Amino acid sequence: MSCNPSFGGIGKGHLMKEVDALDGICGRICDISGIHYKVLNKRKGPAVWGYRAQIDRKLYKKHLQEELINKTKNLDILPASVEDLIVSGQGEDRSCEGVVLANGDIIRSKCVVITTGTFLNGKINIGLETRPAGRFGDEPAIALATTLDRIGFKLGRLKTGTPPRIDGSTIDFSVCETHFPDNPSLPFSFMSNDVWIEVNDLILSFCF
């Protein structure tokens, strides 16, 4: 998951409901991995409610991998870096017929779906330093970005604006405003009756 361990919000909460309606699993995984659940905009009508949850990254990874590896039929997972696309034809008749991995292996397919995330030609800014990178500790997808540019796709870059991490022992929480989780906490997924954890076991959220 992303470097900011949360799901949902005013806009993305609606998107997660759409994913759930199409049998996507992120909502169900959030319902068994969250540590703080809250519906935003609750004073207004249901059309603008925004489900949001802070997630335990280790739990989310564990449950997601278990779902994909052990419970999803006809799915093979191959962790690898895609460096190039196999494209045939010219102009509007072009089609993508597979991918080339970093080690040179070729995987052919009738359909290729690219989910670029923040890795495509990614850069990271730490203070005044800027260097190519994906998430912290991960490599960017530069070769694939070069391929897409060569094919004719218009490329751009969005800034994530990830805030710096602060050591909790250095914070005076007495000057912060406490944000309590909802009681009862509502699940993301239409297929979940409730969230996995009792409200008294959820963490509190603080802001200045």
Kinemage of the C-alpha trace (Angstrom):
@kinemage 1
@onewidth
@group {chain A} dominant
@subgroup {mainchain}
@vectorlist {calphas} color= white
{ca met a 1} P 0.000 0.000 0.000
{ca ser a 2} L 1.029 3.633 -0.204
{ca cys a 3} L 3.443 5.373 2.144
{ca asn a 4} L 0.412 7.034 3.773
{ca pro a 5} L -1.305 4.053 5.473
{ca ser a 6} L -4.897 5.180 5.021
{ca phe a 7} L -7.788 4.377 2.714
{ca gly a 8} L -10.815 6.364 1.645
{ca gly a 9} L -11.681 9.957 2.374
{ca ile a 10} L -14.134 12.366 0.749
{ca gly a 11} L -13.305 11.349 -2.832
{ca lys a 12} L -11.501 8.031 -2.554
{ca gly a 13} L -14.088 6.602 -0.166
{ca his a 14} L -16.637 6.724 -3.003
{ca leu a 15} L -14.115 5.108 -5.342
{ca met a 16} L -13.604 2.246 -2.889
{ca lys a 17} L -17.355 1.612 -2.860
{ca glu a 18} L -17.270 1.323 -6.659
{ca val a 19} L -14.318 -1.102 -6.468
{ca asp a 20} L -16.242 -3.134 -3.892
{ca ala a 21} L -19.346 -3.236 -6.112
{ca leu a 22} L -17.169 -4.763 -8.853
{ca asp a 23} L -15.931 -7.439 -6.389
{ca gly a 24} L -12.575 -5.738 -5.796
{ca ile a 25} L -10.973 -6.768 -2.521
{ca cys a 26} L -9.407 -3.607 -1.046
{ca gly a 27} L -12.557 -2.706 0.930
{ca arg a 28} L -12.802 -6.172 2.447
{ca ile a 29} L -9.100 -6.146 3.336
{ca cys a 30} L -9.472 -2.733 4.994
{ca asp a 31} L -12.294 -4.115 7.128
{ca ile a 32} L -9.919 -6.697 8.630
{ca ser a 33} L -6.790 -4.506 8.800
{ca gly a 34} L -7.863 -1.095 10.090
{ca ile a 35} L -6.903 0.540 13.382
{ca his a 36} L -9.063 3.712 13.128
{ca tyr a 37} L -12.344 4.028 11.212
{ca lys a 38} L -14.273 7.262 10.694
{ca val a 39} L -16.911 8.565 8.294
{ca leu a 40} L -16.202 12.156 7.253
{ca asn a 41} L -18.904 14.755 6.503
{ca lys a 42} L -21.379 12.861 8.696
{ca arg a 43} L -23.228 16.128 9.485
{ca lys a 44} L -24.298 16.286 5.828
{ca gly a 45} L -26.261 13.881 3.672
{ca pro a 46} L -25.115 10.341 2.781
{ca ala a 47} L -24.185 11.436 -0.762
{ca val a 48} L -21.125 13.273 0.552
{ca trp a 49} L -20.080 10.920 3.339
{ca gly a 50} L -16.469 9.828 3.055
{ca tyr a 51} L -15.442 6.539 4.637
{ca arg a 52} L -11.829 6.685 5.846
{ca ala a 53} L -9.608 4.273 7.766
{ca gln a 54} L -6.068 4.209 9.064
{ca ile a 55} L -4.581 0.837 8.247
{ca asp a 56} L -2.017 -1.437 9.877
{ca arg a 57} L 0.401 -1.920 6.957
{ca lys a 58} L 1.614 -5.352 8.094
{ca leu a 59} L -1.924 -6.657 8.567
{ca tyr a 60} L -3.032 -5.288 5.185
{ca lys a 61} L -0.086 -6.916 3.408
{ca lys a 62} L -0.664 -10.223 5.189
{ca his a 63} L -4.404 -10.404 4.451
{ca leu a 64} L -4.056 -9.165 0.864
{ca gln a 65} L -1.369 -11.695 -0.026
{ca glu a 66} L -3.388 -14.464 1.610
{ca glu a 67} L -6.419 -13.502 -0.488
{ca leu a 68} L -4.478 -13.319 -3.758
{ca ile a 69} L -2.209 -16.327 -3.283
{ca asn a 70} L -4.469 -18.782 -1.462
{ca lys a 71} L -8.029 -17.784 -2.349
{ca thr a 72} L -7.963 -16.412 -5.914
{ca lys a 73} L -8.245 -19.036 -8.653
{ca asn a 74} L -6.519 -18.761 -12.059
{ca leu a 75} L -4.123 -16.053 -10.871
{ca asp a 76} L -0.340 -16.301 -11.168
{ca ile a 77} L 1.782 -13.640 -9.461
{ca leu a 78} L 5.233 -12.924 -10.888
{ca pro a 79} L 7.172 -10.169 -9.040
{ca ala a 80} L 9.302 -8.531 -11.738
{ca ser a 81} L 10.141 -5.207 -13.342
{ca val a 82} L 8.552 -4.542 -16.746
{ca glu a 83} L 11.095 -2.734 -18.915
{ca asp a 84} L 9.435 -2.667 -22.342
{ca leu a 85} L 6.239 -3.400 -24.261
{ca ile a 86} L 5.860 -5.592 -27.329
{ca val a 87} L 3.967 -3.408 -29.800
{ca ser a 88} L 3.002 -4.386 -33.333
{ca gly a 89} L 1.397 -2.429 -36.175
{ca gln a 90} L 1.423 1.269 -36.969
{ca gly a 91} L -0.731 4.257 -36.056
{ca glu a 92} L -4.267 3.434 -34.973
{ca asp a 93} L -3.683 -0.228 -35.853
{ca arg a 94} L -1.026 -0.676 -33.178
{ca ser a 95} L -1.611 -3.268 -30.492
{ca cys a 96} L 0.286 -4.403 -27.404
{ca glu a 97} L 1.039 -8.107 -27.439
{ca gly a 98} L 3.077 -8.537 -24.263
{ca val a 99} L 5.853 -7.228 -22.047
{ca val a 100} L 9.613 -7.568 -21.686
{ca leu a 101} L 10.966 -8.060 -18.163
{ca ala a 102} L 14.212 -6.643 -16.768
{ca asn a 103} L 15.939 -10.027 -17.134
{ca gly a 104} L 14.988 -10.209 -20.816
{ca asp a 105} L 12.120 -12.683 -20.443
{ca ile a 106} L 9.150 -12.084 -22.727
{ca ile a 107} L 5.558 -12.599 -21.590
{ca arg a 108} L 3.032 -12.513 -24.419
{ca ser a 109} L -0.604 -11.644 -23.880
{ca lys a 110} L -3.752 -10.607 -25.722
{ca cys a 111} L -4.198 -7.763 -23.243
{ca val a 112} L -1.800 -5.707 -21.105
{ca val a 113} L -3.014 -3.478 -18.250
{ca ile a 114} L -0.532 -0.909 -16.913
{ca thr a 115} L -1.134 0.511 -13.429
{ca thr a 116} L 1.577 3.118 -13.158
{ca gly a 117} L 1.195 4.296 -9.568
{ca thr a 118} L 3.981 6.638 -8.447
{ca phe a 119} L 6.870 4.607 -9.890
{ca leu a 120} L 6.662 5.617 -13.569
{ca asn a 121} L 9.705 7.850 -14.141
{ca gly a 122} L 9.362 8.681 -10.440
{ca lys a 123} L 11.444 11.108 -8.446
{ca ile a 124} L 11.803 11.566 -4.706
{ca asn a 125} L 12.482 14.843 -2.914
{ca ile a 126} L 14.229 14.733 0.461
{ca gly a 127} L 15.037 18.245 1.615
{ca leu a 128} L 16.872 19.881 -1.289
{ca glu a 129} L 17.919 16.522 -2.755
{ca thr a 130} L 16.061 15.135 -5.790
{ca arg a 131} L 16.803 11.743 -7.281
{ca pro a 132} L 15.044 9.028 -9.331
{ca ala a 133} L 13.056 6.666 -7.067
{ca gly a 134} L 9.737 4.987 -6.463
{ca arg a 135} L 8.482 4.683 -2.899
{ca phe a 136} L 11.293 5.049 -0.377
{ca gly a 137} L 13.674 2.160 -0.960
{ca asp a 138} L 12.145 1.169 -4.324
{ca glu a 139} L 13.477 1.788 -7.826
{ca pro a 140} L 11.565 3.917 -10.380
{ca ala a 141} L 10.194 2.512 -13.657
{ca ile a 142} L 12.291 4.586 -16.052
{ca ala a 143} L 12.568 2.178 -18.999
{ca leu a 144} L 8.795 1.671 -19.148
{ca ala a 145} L 8.264 5.446 -19.064
{ca thr a 146} L 10.694 5.793 -21.985
{ca thr a 147} L 8.709 3.166 -23.910
{ca leu a 148} L 5.391 4.930 -23.330
{ca asp a 149} L 6.918 8.244 -24.395
{ca arg a 150} L 8.303 6.652 -27.560
{ca ile a 151} L 4.910 5.163 -28.408
{ca gly a 152} L 3.351 8.602 -28.147
{ca phe a 153} L 1.672 8.761 -24.743
{ca lys a 154} L 1.763 12.136 -23.016
{ca leu a 155} L 3.530 11.747 -19.673
{ca gly a 156} L 3.157 13.872 -16.550
{ca arg a 157} L 4.049 13.707 -12.895
{ca leu a 158} L 1.884 14.269 -9.816
{ca lys a 159} L 3.387 15.319 -6.490
{ca thr a 160} L 2.252 13.151 -3.593
{ca gly a 161} L 3.395 15.572 -0.880
{ca thr a 162} L 4.041 12.888 1.721
{ca pro a 163} L 4.605 14.593 5.100
{ca pro a 164} L 7.695 13.792 7.165
{ca arg a 165} L 7.421 11.108 9.824
{ca ile a 166} L 7.639 12.294 13.435
{ca asp a 167} L 8.815 10.253 16.425
{ca gly a 168} L 5.763 9.908 18.669
{ca ser a 169} L 7.902 10.260 21.812
{ca thr a 170} L 8.768 13.836 20.770
{ca ile a 171} L 5.139 15.027 20.535
{ca asp a 172} L 3.232 16.790 23.333
{ca phe a 173} L -0.195 15.212 22.745
{ca ser a 174} L -1.747 17.370 25.489
{ca val a 175} L -1.888 20.310 23.059
{ca cys a 176} L -3.491 18.209 20.321
{ca glu a 177} L -7.161 17.720 19.524
{ca thr a 178} L -8.263 14.112 19.957
{ca his a 179} L -10.198 12.478 17.113
{ca phe a 180} L -12.089 9.389 18.240
{ca pro a 181} L -13.044 6.555 15.877
{ca asp a 182} L -16.719 6.077 15.070
{ca asn a 183} L -18.711 3.935 17.479
{ca pro a 184} L -19.849 1.710 15.929
{ca ser a 185} L -17.257 1.780 13.156
{ca leu a 186} L -18.779 1.186 9.722
{ca pro a 187} L -17.090 -1.201 7.249
{ca phe a 188} L -16.078 -0.241 3.714
{ca ser a 189} L -17.348 -3.378 2.007
{ca phe a 190} L -20.989 -4.164 1.329
{ca met a 191} L -20.033 -7.766 2.109
{ca ser a 192} L -18.795 -7.002 5.643
{ca asn a 193} L -21.238 -6.831 8.522
{ca asp a 194} L -18.751 -4.977 10.715
{ca val a 195} L -15.021 -4.298 11.143
{ca trp a 196} L -12.698 -6.844 12.700
{ca ile a 197} L -11.792 -4.947 15.871
{ca glu a 198} L -13.749 -3.651 18.868
{ca val a 199} L -14.001 0.134 19.063
{ca asn a 200} L -12.227 0.234 22.436
{ca asp a 201} L -9.198 -1.402 20.841
{ca leu a 202} L -8.935 1.144 18.018
{ca ile a 203} L -6.241 3.833 18.215
{ca leu a 204} L -7.017 7.510 18.673
{ca ser a 205} L -6.062 10.146 16.127
{ca phe a 206} L -4.529 13.495 17.065
{ca cys a 207} L -4.121 16.771 15.183
{ca phe a 208} L -2.814 20.237 16.072
